[in-house]
Amino acid sequence: MDRYVCNLCGYVYDPADGDPDNGIKPGTAFEDLPEDWTCPICGAGKEDFDKE
C-alpha cells in the first residue's frame, strides 16, 4: 500500500500504521479513509495529500 504525504505540514500517512488516535485501524489504505478524515497534525483534507 502506498504512503501519502501532507503537502501542508509533511505528515506521512502510512497504511501499515493507520491513524489509531482518530479511529483508523492499521492496514487501512488511504483510498479507504473516510472522506471527512483530516491530517492529524494540521487538519488538512485528503485533497491536500500526494502519493509519496
N, C-alpha and C positions, 0 to 999 in steps of 0.2 A: 504494500500500500504506500501511496505517495505521502510525503510530508508537505505541509503548506506553511508559508511564512507570511506574517502580517506585514503589509507594506508601510504601516504607520509606526510600529514600535519594534518590529523584529522578532516578536514571539513566534515560535515554531510549533504548529500543531502536529504532533506525531501520533498517528493512529494506534501505534503499539502502546502508548501511554494513555490515550484518551484525554479527558478533562474531568477527572473524578470529583473535583471541587464543585463542578457545575452539573453533575449527574450524567456525564458522558463516560460510558464504560470503555476500558481498554479494548482495542480491536474494532472500534467504530471508525469507518472510513470518513474522510472529510465530506464526501458527497452525501453521506447518510446523516450528517449533523442536522438538527432542526434548523429551519430557515431563520428562526429568530435567535440562533446561537450567536454570541459575540465573543471577541477576543477577551480572555480573562484578565489581560493586563491593561489594555487601553479602551476596550469597548467597541472596537471596530467591527463592522459586519463582515459576513463571509465574502462579500464582493470586494473587500479590501485585502484579500489573501491571494497569493500566487503560488503555484507549484514550485517547490524548492528544486 
